[in-house]
């Protein structure tokens, strides 16, 4: 008698980084999380026990390393991958919404490590066959992998939020807080058919450069066209004349876009410059809210209307403590759809278009 082989099912596992997101993704996929125990031995070594068979199954491990336990979360992910590999999983995909060590993506000083590449190597050596991540700090990190790596974008989720939650967004302007985020901000501005501005931070090269603007050179009062600024050695941003977006109406909403917020210092300085330039309300949309050394008072005191981050990192406690100043965009639909398409062998290119999930 010939036995029919059952199709491979999805096995979704998670560590201790973001149970809430893993539960939401599992619910959207209509499956239960594969039970596993992830903890520590008395010697503080990471302990992993998978309590269900994953033999010949399509395994997805959702882990989003975040402060203050980034290193523990990364080790949990690596050990979960290794455990599934030795348990004869057919394919192992690491789903990492917030990629750890992403800012260490280049050798920017002598003897500096490229730790983002090291993390890619660790995942491959542990037995990972595929990586799904989101909004990498630098897109070239995809090239660090010798295995397939898909970099999802939160752009369409942000477009949906802007259109539904920001009144008067059509009269707004998209702003990048630095030159590094210009490509991200211009792409969003093009999606929304809005103007784009850039805050250019420059260091003073000596005390004799008390101000980088020439006498009498100031942006017109209440104008959104003079938003370039300079970052002095003391850390203060000052208006600097430019015509990045001429003719933008006074009192427009400014929508500040960046891939991550850590200390909140850049957002604070950028918001002050935008206020001087005549912005009416300032909304800040960030993909990864690390907020590793930010108090709730600091968040509440930011000179902005609203700080919106995705839930790539669990923000529940912060949202509740900031009295409505902070909100989140749910990425569970995006993650779940990418897992479904990967499992079924479908293209995920639709997730980068303007119409699939959010608009």
Secondary structure, 3 states (H helix, E strand, C coil): CCCCCCCCCEEEEECCCCHHHHHHHHHHHCCCCCCEEEEECCCCCEEEEECCCCCCCEEEEECCCCCCCHHHHHHHHHHHHHHHHHCCCCEEEEEECCCCCCCCCCCCCCCCCCHHHHHHHHHHHHCCCEEEEECCCCHHHHHHCCCEEEEECCHHHHHHHHHHHCCCHHHCEEEECCHHHHHHHHHHHHHHCCEEEECCCCCCCCCCCCCCCCCCCCCCCCCCCCCCEEECCCCCEEECCCCCCCCCCCCCCEEEEEEEECCCHHHHHHHHHHHHCCCCCEEEEEEEECCCCCCHHHHHHCCCCEEEEECCCCCHHHHHHCCCCEEEECCHHHHHHHHHHHHHCCCCHHHHCCCCCCC
